[in-house]
Amino acid sequence: MAEDGLLPQVFARVDPRSKVPVVNTLLCGAVCAAVSAFVPISVLGDLVSIGTLMAFLLVCGGVVLLRRTHPEAERPVRVRWIGLVAGVGFAGSLALMTTLPAATWLRLVVWLAIGLVIFFGYARRHAATAAPIATDSGCSSPIQVSESGSSASVPATPITLGAPLTVSSAPRLAPSTHETP
């Protein structure tokens, strides 16, 4: 996220030997330790549950939205019956979220508001300019390779889940500099 400008660059640094984002790890550990020292475990459990379910809900909804708004986009991973899979995932996550107490929903809304303030206050001004989504016609990807060589790699051929795998003669992608041997 820091490489994309959504967080300050200090969070993009990784230890050269261990390839671990030390600043992120220490900051997250300190915040989690402080919160867990003062918040009851039942409240933490509800917060973790609603946060995880919200993430699943957003991913399922986002997949369907992108399939409809960008049908031409290259899809390296294919899932059969994606509408059904994403719909069941969305509905299941929402159903489980409705079982959580109202106070947990209020905390979710507060955290979302804090996130939006951070986004509109910092990330929106510093975010890298988004490029068009990759297509078979060769448009550039919104994922840019940084000078350090780190980025998400995409397989040369699409993968269909549930289909038999075949060995491809496509050349292998060069390993990222963040991978350990």
Order of alpha helices (4+ residues) and beta strands (2+ residues): alpha-alpha-beta-alpha-alpha-beta
